[in-house]
Amino acid sequence: MQWNTLAERLFGAQHGIVADGDLLLGTPTFDGQPLAVIGTTNHAPIGVRLALAQARAVLDTVAQHPGRAILLLIDTQGQQLRRRDELLGINRAMAHLGMAIDLARRHGHRVVGLVYDQALSGGFITSGLIADACYALPEAEIRVMRIPAMARVTKLPEARLTELSQSNPVFAPGVDNYVAMGGVRALWEGDLAAALREAVAHTPTDDVRARDGAARGGRQLAAAVAQRVLDAA
């Protein structure tokens, strides 16, 4: 779905969200209250400049509008694979973005992520996965690592990983698998404004992804292992 179509379905034609290159910014009124929208479009590669621009928008919201809810609109192909960005410290810029979102959460801002097109790799990890909860449209594409890349990292044959992906969501891309693992809390269908209203009002502020993954059968051990670590601390 195009970002402007999504914005109209969420906020109406006078949403006021604008695109500055690959960056989306706006403060539409939602249920009588201003809501900060920060996001990306055009399958944006997240480089130093775009990561810092998003972080600045988050920090400005924290500083100037205490408690204002934040909606992260996510459409990214992952981090910018370019020597310039590597030399400028893309890892630190993306970490700064993630820390800015975490700071907003700690200061009482409800932060909701929505994958409306695609979410890949580090561009997703440092945005939607750091929100209070991440949601997605059914047609969205989500993955952190393709099976060929996973094979190179794990040293396991692609055929074996493909076989595992048929029964284990951890090894498979796709929005339904991320719902099963708890990384995506739910899919938004039908009345998107109602879905956003529910998310802003009732999204938990504690991290329940591992618990959701266990309940849905997508990550059967993560929650139990985390609890054992806490019990042993």
Order of alpha helices (4+ residues) and beta strands (2+ residues): alpha-beta-beta-beta-beta-beta-beta-alpha-beta-alpha-alpha-beta-alpha-beta-beta-alpha-alpha-alpha-beta-alpha-alpha-alpha
